[in-house]
């Protein structure tokens, strides 16, 4: 990788090591404090690492969420990692779970009654499973009658699907197969 005027190869290597050692996403502010560099420089370094991983086709990627960053497995290497960790049988999602997760991803924050209305069935059990797996989380309460809980996706959702951010979700039209398009057209509204 090329050095810039803002950081050195040694600081880039140190940043990569810190991110590798971190078990959870790390804020740019914390990295700035740890590395003794400005937040803008840390952001630039993270982008440089990300670009290098993508360019080389590395088995790892940078995942950016809000003001945090984390090293993750490249999506194309996920099956090998799942096999190594023995996760393949336990990580499959049912069609109902995927449908519910799609609704949450594209409509978040969304309440369970809204999910039920879109799916046409009670989604309480499915939502509980997605909460347990850490793919969705409670993000607040609606201002409507009864103040239902609002749900949104989590960092683990992004990791599971190999996304860097919600902006990486495919457009709705390509995400939902044609046979479900009429059923789920309410998602676009």
C-alpha positions in Angstrom: 0.0 0.0 0.0 1.1 3.5 -0.7 2.0 5.9 2.1 0.3 9.2 2.2 1.3 12.4 3.9 -1.2 11.7 6.7 0.0 8.3 7.9 2.8 5.8 7.6 2.9 2.2 6.6 3.7 1.4 10.3 0.6 3.2 11.5 -1.5 1.4 8.9 -0.1 -2.0 10.0 -0.8 -1.1 13.7 -4.4 -0.1 12.8 -4.9 -3.4 11.0 -3.6 -5.3 14.1 -5.9 -3.3 16.5 -8.9 -4.0 14.3 -7.9 -7.7 14.0 -7.7 -7.9 17.8 -11.1 -6.2 18.4 -14.0 -8.6 19.0 -16.6 -5.9 18.2 -16.9 -2.9 16.0 -14.6 0.0 17.1 -15.5 3.7 16.9 -13.3 6.0 14.9 -12.9 8.1 18.1 -11.5 5.1 20.1 -9.1 4.3 17.2 -8.1 7.9 17.1 -7.3 7.9 20.8 -5.5 4.5 20.6 -3.4 5.5 17.6 -2.8 9.1 18.5 -4.1 10.3 15.2 -7.0 12.5 14.1 -10.3 10.9 13.4 -10.2 12.0 9.8 -6.8 10.3 9.3 -8.2 7.1 10.9 -11.1 7.2 8.5 -8.8 7.6 5.6 -6.6 4.7 6.8 -9.7 2.5 7.2 -10.8 3.3 3.6 -7.2 2.5 2.4 -7.3 -0.9 4.1 -10.8 -1.6 2.7 -9.7 -0.6 -0.8 -6.6 -2.8 -0.5 -8.6 -5.8 0.7 -11.1 -5.4 -2.2 -8.4 -4.9 -4.8 -6.5 -8.0 -3.7 -9.6 -10.2 -3.3 -8.6 -10.8 0.4 -10.6 -13.1 2.6 -11.4 -10.2 4.9 -13.3 -7.0 4.5 -13.8 -3.8 6.4 -17.4 -3.3 7.6 -18.5 0.3 8.2 -21.5 1.2 10.4 -22.2 4.7 11.5 -19.0 5.9 13.1 -17.6 2.4 13.7 -15.5 -0.1 11.8 -14.7 -3.8 12.1 -12.8 -6.5 10.2 -15.1 -9.2 8.9 -15.0 -12.3 6.7 -15.4 -11.7 3.0 -18.8 -12.9 1.7 -17.2 -15.2 -0.8 -15.2 -17.0 2.0 -18.2 -17.4 4.3 -19.0 -21.0 3.4 -15.4 -22.1 4.2 -15.5 -20.3 7.5 -19.0 -21.7 8.4 -17.7 -25.2 7.7 -14.6 -24.6 9.8 -16.7 -23.3 12.7 -19.4 -25.9 12.3 -22.1 -23.3 11.7 -23.7 -24.4 8.4 -26.6 -26.4 9.9 -27.4 -23.9 12.7 -27.3 -20.7 10.6 -30.0 -21.3 8.0 -33.1 -19.1 8.1 -36.6 -20.3 7.3 -38.6 -18.7 4.5 -40.8 -17.0 7.1 -37.7 -15.6 8.9 -36.2 -14.3 5.7 -39.6 -12.7 4.8 -39.8 -11.0 8.2 -36.2 -9.9 8.0 -36.8 -8.4 4.6 -39.7 -6.4 5.9 -37.6 -5.2 8.9 -34.6 -4.3 6.6 -36.6 -2.3 4.1 -39.2 -0.7 6.4 -37.2 -0.1 9.6 -38.1 1.0 12.1 -41.2 -1.2 11.9 -43.7 -2.5 14.4 -44.8 -6.1 14.8 -48.4 -5.2 13.9 -47.1 -3.6 10.6 -45.1 -6.8 9.9 -48.2 -8.9 10.6 -50.2 -6.8 8.3 -47.7 -7.2 5.5 -47.2 -10.9 6.0 -50.9 -11.7 6.8 -49.9 -13.9 9.8 -48.8 -13.4 13.3 -45.0 -12.8 13.3 -44.4 -12.9 17.1 -42.6 -16.3 17.1 -40.5 -15.4 14.1 -39.5 -12.0 15.5 -38.5 -13.7 18.8 -36.2 -16.0 16.9 -34.7 -13.1 15.0 -34.2 -11.2 18.3 -32.5 -14.3 19.8 -30.2 -14.6 16.9 -29.3 -11.0 17.2 -30.4 -10.1 13.6 -33.1 -7.6 14.7 -33.4 -5.4 17.8 -35.8 -3.2 19.5 -35.1 0.4 18.4 -37.9 2.3 20.1 -41.6 2.7 20.4 -44.1 4.0 17.9 -46.1 7.1 18.8 -49.4 5.3 17.8 -52.0 3.8 20.1 -50.5 1.1 22.4 -47.0 2.3 21.6 -45.9 -0.9 19.9 -42.2 -1.8 19.9 -40.3 -0.8 16.7 -37.7 -3.2 15.3 -34.6 -2.6 13.2 -31.7 -4.7 11.9 -28.4 -5.1 13.8 -24.7 -5.2 13.1 -25.0 -9.0 13.2 -27.6 -8.7 10.4 -25.0 -6.9 8.3 -22.4 -9.5 9.1 -24.7 -12.4 8.4 -25.4 -11.1 4.9 -21.9 -9.7 4.2 -23.0 -6.1 4.0 -21.0 -3.1 5.0 -24.0 -0.9 5.6 -27.8 -0.8 4.9 -26.9 1.2 1.8 -25.5 -2.1 0.4 -29.0 -3.7 0.4 -30.1 -4.3 -3.2 -32.9 -2.2 -4.5 -36.3 -3.5 -3.4 -37.2 -4.6 -7.0 -34.2 -7.0 -7.2 -34.4 -8.1 -3.6 -37.9 -9.6 -3.8 -38.5 -12.5 -6.2 -41.3 -11.8 -8.8 -43.7 -14.3 -7.3 -43.7 -12.4 -4.0 -43.7 -8.9 -5.5 -47.4 -8.4 -5.3 -47.6 -9.8 -1.8 -44.8 -7.6 -0.5 -45.4 -4.5 -2.7 -46.6 -2.7 0.5 -42.9 -2.6 1.4 -42.3 0.0 -1.2 -44.8 2.4 0.3 
